Amino acid sequence: MASTGLSEMRTRRIICFVLPLSMILLLLYLSTNKLHVQVSECLENGRPCVEAQIDIIIHPKKNVNTDRPSDAKEDENILENALRNCQRDGFQIGKMLMSFRSCVTETGEILVGEYLNAWRELIKFMDSMGTVFIFISSETRTKINILQDYLRGKNGKSYRTISSMVQYELENEVVNFKELPPNRVPSGCRTLLRMHRALKWLEDFLYKVGTSPKEQKTSELCAESYHKTLAHHHSWFIRQVAEIAFLALPSLEEMYEVVCVKDHKEAEVVLLTTVEAIAKVYNITQEIYTNHNMLDLP
Ligand SMILES: *[C@@H]1O[C@H](CO)[C@@H](O)[C@H](O)[C@H]1NC(C)=O
């Protein structure tokens, strides 16, 4: 009895060790294919290219900004230059900034369709850092598809904004507060909550990328953000894989290339502007979920 128990334990310990290790080696292998740049294109999904919309980002209300403090003007110039000179394809920070801004309506509602678009840009961001985030980005793709199906479905109108979705799903008892039913498509509320949690992590990480000195290790920044936000929602196994996957992150200087900036100063302006747009979307969503006691949906 005792020796079977012992060898069982030994086997289990080996599995615990070998499985994460082999996943990590796979991730490291895959991440050598990172940072590949493709040819530029000007229309994506029928939307105009970044170049044409930069004006809208920099000067949202053209006639208002006559008397600006000079450092605000300087920041504007930095933002404008960084976005205009961003020739890389795949992920473009300007597109992501725009997509987060267009999530919020004038009355402060979040449009679900635009939210999904913004997430598609975030996935491009994660993918452009190699395969480090593959465990998050593939899960997020599934979640985008679930919500997109609700949006295209026969009750699609009720899914136009986050608050209309919450109202519709609560009234129709789609949301399950006790458990996740195994054989049903998860509710929109539950699905979006997962993305919402991951958004906080990326918001925090982007903030750190924008404000940390360039000697700082990205793996440490990312792990810090992860511990602060997403880690307590993950299982032990995923946490181990995440920890080690972060070690394969590109350096801060390589990240600057991904977000189309040359130096720390530019990084700060571009990333803090982006983080603010993300935080706005995050805060509104957080308020809706708090008001309906839905922050812990299973
Ligand atoms: C979001 O909420 C946090 C915490 O309440 C606050 O510090 C921050 O200024 C808010 N950001 C935006 C853009 O609303």
The ligand as a Gaussian input file, in Angstrom:
#p B3LYP/6-31G(d) Opt

LIG

0 1
 C      -11.230000      54.784000     -13.382000
 O      -11.408000      54.495000     -12.017000
 C      -10.238000      54.642000     -11.222000
 C      -10.516000      54.093000      -9.842000
 O      -11.761000      54.442000      -9.385000
 C       -9.834000      56.123000     -11.223000
 O       -8.678000      56.322000     -10.444000
 C       -9.571000      56.548000     -12.666000
 O       -9.270000      57.930000     -12.713000
 C      -10.763000      56.239000     -13.557000
 N      -10.339000      56.478000     -14.925000
 C      -11.151000      56.944000     -15.880000
 C      -10.544000      57.240000     -17.194000
 O      -12.334000      57.106000     -15.708000

